[in-house]
Amino acid sequence: MSEWGGPVLLLATGACLQAFFAGCELALAASPLPGLRRRAASGSRGASQAVAFLDAPERFLTATLVGSTAALVLSGTAAAILGTRLGGPAGAAAAVLLLGPILTVVADLVPRAVCQYQAERVAPLLAPLLATAARALFPLMALARRGAAALLTVLRIERSGRSPFLSREEIRLLLGQGDRGAMAGGARPLIDRVFAFGERTVREAMIPLADVVALPEGATVADAAAMVEAHRLARIPLYEERVDRLTGFLHTLDLLGRDASAPLR
């Protein structure tokens, strides 16, 4: 092998490994668990391995993190060797700086995007390969776990047990991964509105009666136009005698083409 062949092969190997681990991470993270469980129940070994990873996410996350780091070191070393042979220390620095962004796009962002959109199809194919890589990387993974545990001890951060209750984000994730047809047609929009209402402030949902902008039924079109211009409203409540006796709403489009002196009703 020529003096250039070795570093080039090393660089290509590092880039391929980096793409593999990046794709594995996104494919497993974005895969719908119910679909993988069905395929695993039907006898798919790849789907069974993917389910095993998702049931213990720290395992596949550690494997992809350690693998990506090792691949990055491999690629960086190869780039430095090539740069040194081309232009000495300055060439090595230039090669690392130039190849860094290129590898980030080609060997990281592109595989992540592809595997994210084809997650359920790709995950069973990549999971057995990742399991093999995890066994090969076991010493480094064990070292990473112990280092993380030691850091938590130094920082006096205790590992909290998992709560038996689901968070709002987890419920949304489960709804997104749920089987189609499992809920009635109007159930999903209703649940989405419940979540949206929970994110609104009290000020948005309940305005004090004294601050409500409304018009009496006997007001004119000119009065309504002035109120719309002053408060920038799309709809204005109408009341009879008192503000707490609302009788309807006036939409700003209802004012178009009407005589300014005409009553609203």
C-alpha positions in Angstrom: 0.0 0.0 0.0 1.4 3.5 -0.9 2.2 6.1 1.7 -1.1 7.8 0.9 -3.3 4.7 0.7 -3.1 4.0 4.4 -4.2 7.4 5.7 -6.9 7.7 3.0 -8.3 4.2 4.0 -8.1 5.2 7.6 -10.0 8.4 6.9 -12.7 6.6 4.9 -13.1 4.0 7.6 -13.5 6.7 10.3 -16.1 8.5 8.2 -18.1 5.3 7.5 -18.1 4.4 11.2 -19.1 7.9 12.2 -22.0 7.7 9.7 -23.0 4.3 11.0 -23.2 5.3 14.6 -24.9 8.6 13.9 -27.5 6.7 11.8 -28.0 4.1 14.5 -28.7 6.7 17.1 -31.4 8.5 15.1 -32.9 5.4 13.6 -33.5 3.9 17.1 -34.5 7.1 18.7 -37.1 7.9 16.0 -38.5 4.4 15.6 -42.1 3.8 16.8 -41.9 1.2 19.5 -45.3 -0.4 18.9 -44.4 -1.1 15.3 -41.1 -2.6 16.3 -42.8 -4.8 18.9 -45.2 -6.1 16.3 -42.4 -7.0 14.0 -40.4 -8.6 16.8 -43.5 -10.7 17.7 -43.7 -11.9 14.1 -40.1 -13.2 14.3 -37.9 -10.4 13.2 -34.5 -10.7 15.0 -33.5 -7.2 14.0 -36.7 -5.7 15.4 -36.2 -7.8 18.6 -32.7 -6.3 19.0 -34.0 -2.8 18.3 -36.7 -3.3 21.0 -34.1 -4.5 23.4 -32.0 -1.3 22.8 -35.1 0.9 23.3 -36.0 -0.9 26.5 -32.5 0.0 27.8 -31.8 3.3 25.9 -28.6 4.1 28.0 -27.0 1.0 26.3 -27.4 2.1 22.7 -26.8 5.8 23.5 -23.5 4.9 25.2 -22.6 2.6 22.3 -23.3 5.3 19.7 -21.6 8.0 21.7 -18.4 6.0 22.3 -18.4 4.7 18.7 -18.9 8.2 17.2 -16.0 9.5 19.4 -13.7 6.7 18.4 -14.6 7.2 14.7 -14.0 10.9 15.0 -10.6 10.4 16.6 -9.8 7.9 13.7 -10.8 10.4 11.1 -9.0 13.3 12.8 -5.8 11.3 13.0 -5.9 10.3 9.3 -6.6 13.9 8.3 -3.6 15.1 10.4 -1.3 12.5 8.8 -2.4 13.5 5.3 -2.0 17.2 6.1 1.4 16.7 7.6 2.6 14.9 4.5 1.3 17.7 2.3 2.4 20.7 4.3 3.9 19.9 7.6 2.3 21.1 10.9 0.5 23.9 9.1 -0.9 21.4 6.6 -2.1 19.1 9.4 -4.0 22.0 11.1 -5.5 23.1 7.8 -6.6 19.5 7.0 -8.3 19.0 10.3 -10.1 22.4 10.0 -11.2 21.8 6.5 -12.3 18.2 6.8 -14.1 18.8 10.1 -17.1 20.6 8.7 -17.2 18.3 5.6 -17.3 15.2 7.8 -19.9 16.7 10.0 -22.2 17.1 7.1 -21.4 14.0 5.1 -20.8 11.5 8.0 -23.2 12.9 10.6 -26.0 15.2 9.4 -26.8 13.3 6.2 -27.0 9.8 7.8 -29.1 11.2 10.7 -31.6 12.8 8.2 -31.9 9.6 6.1 -32.3 7.3 9.1 -34.8 9.6 10.8 -37.1 9.5 7.8 -36.7 5.8 7.3 -36.4 4.9 11.0 -38.8 2.0 11.3 -37.3 0.3 8.2 -33.7 1.0 9.0 -33.6 0.3 12.7 -34.1 -3.5 12.5 -31.2 -3.6 10.0 -28.8 -1.5 12.0 -29.6 -2.9 15.5 -27.8 -6.2 15.1 -24.7 -4.5 13.7 -24.8 -2.0 16.6 -25.1 -4.9 19.1 -21.9 -6.4 17.6 -20.2 -3.0 17.8 -21.3 -2.6 21.4 -19.7 -5.9 22.3 -16.4 -4.8 20.6 -16.6 -1.4 22.4 -17.5 -2.9 25.8 -14.3 -1.9 27.5 -14.6 1.7 26.4 -18.3 1.8 27.2 -17.6 0.4 30.7 -15.0 3.1 31.2 -17.4 5.8 30.0 -20.1 4.6 32.5 -17.7 4.6 35.4 -16.4 8.0 34.4 -19.9 9.4 34.3 -20.7 7.7 37.7 -17.6 9.2 39.2 -18.5 12.7 37.9 -21.9 12.4 39.4 -20.4 11.4 42.7 -18.0 14.4 42.6 -20.8 16.8 41.8 -23.0 15.2 44.4 -25.8 14.5 42.0 -27.9 11.5 42.9 -29.5 9.3 40.3 -33.2 9.8 40.7 -35.5 6.8 40.3 -37.9 6.8 37.4 -41.3 8.2 38.3 -44.2 5.9 37.7 -46.1 8.8 36.1 -45.8 9.9 32.6 -44.8 13.5 31.8 -46.7 15.6 29.3 -44.0 15.2 26.7 -44.0 11.4 27.1 -47.8 11.3 26.7 -47.4 13.3 23.5 -44.7 10.9 22.3 -46.9 7.9 23.0 -49.8 9.5 21.1 -47.5 10.1 18.1 -46.3 6.5 18.2 -49.8 5.0 18.7 -51.5 2.8 16.2 -53.7 4.5 13.7 -57.4 3.9 14.4 -56.8 3.2 18.1 -58.6 6.4 19.0 -61.9 7.8 17.7 -61.8 10.4 15.0 -62.4 13.3 17.4 -60.4 12.1 20.3 -56.9 13.2 19.1 -57.9 16.8 18.3 -59.6 17.0 21.7 -56.4 15.7 23.5 -54.3 18.2 21.5 -56.6 21.0 22.6 -56.3 19.9 26.3 -52.5 20.1 26.0 -52.7 23.5 24.3 -55.0 24.9 26.9 -52.6 23.7 29.7 -49.9 25.8 28.1 -52.0 29.0 28.1 -51.7 31.5 30.9 -54.6 32.5 33.1 -54.5 36.0 31.5 -55.1 34.5 28.1 -57.9 32.2 29.2 -59.7 34.4 31.7 -59.9 38.2 31.4 -61.3 40.2 34.3 -64.8 41.5 33.5 -63.7 45.0 34.1 -61.1 44.6 31.3 -63.4 43.0 28.7 -63.7 45.1 25.6 -67.3 44.9 24.5 -70.0 46.9 22.8 -73.7 47.3 23.6 -76.2 46.0 21.1 -77.3 49.6 20.4 -73.9 50.7 19.2 -73.3 51.9 15.7 -71.0 50.6 13.0 -68.8 53.7 13.5 -68.5 52.8 17.2 -67.4 49.2 16.4 -64.9 50.5 13.8 -63.4 52.8 16.3 -63.1 50.0 18.9 -61.5 47.7 16.3 -58.9 50.3 15.4 -58.2 51.2 19.0 -57.8 47.6 20.3 -56.8 45.7 17.1 -59.5 43.0 17.7 -60.9 40.4 15.3 -64.1 39.8 17.2 -66.0 42.0 19.7 -68.5 40.7 22.2 -71.9 42.3 22.2 -74.0 42.7 25.4 -77.4 43.8 26.5 -77.6 46.3 29.3 -74.7 44.9 31.3 -71.3 43.5 30.2 -72.0 40.2 31.9 -75.1 39.6 29.7 -73.4 38.8 26.5 -75.6 38.2 23.5 -73.2 37.4 20.7 -70.0 38.4 18.9 -69.3 40.8 16.1 -66.7 39.9 13.6 -64.7 42.7 12.0 -65.7 41.4 8.5 -69.3 42.1 9.4 -68.5 45.8 9.3 -67.5 45.9 5.6 -69.8 47.8 3.3 -72.1 48.9 6.1 -73.3 52.5 6.7 -71.2 54.0 9.6 -74.4 55.4 11.3 -76.3 52.1 11.1 -76.9 50.2 14.3 -75.2 46.9 14.8 -78.5 45.2 15.3 
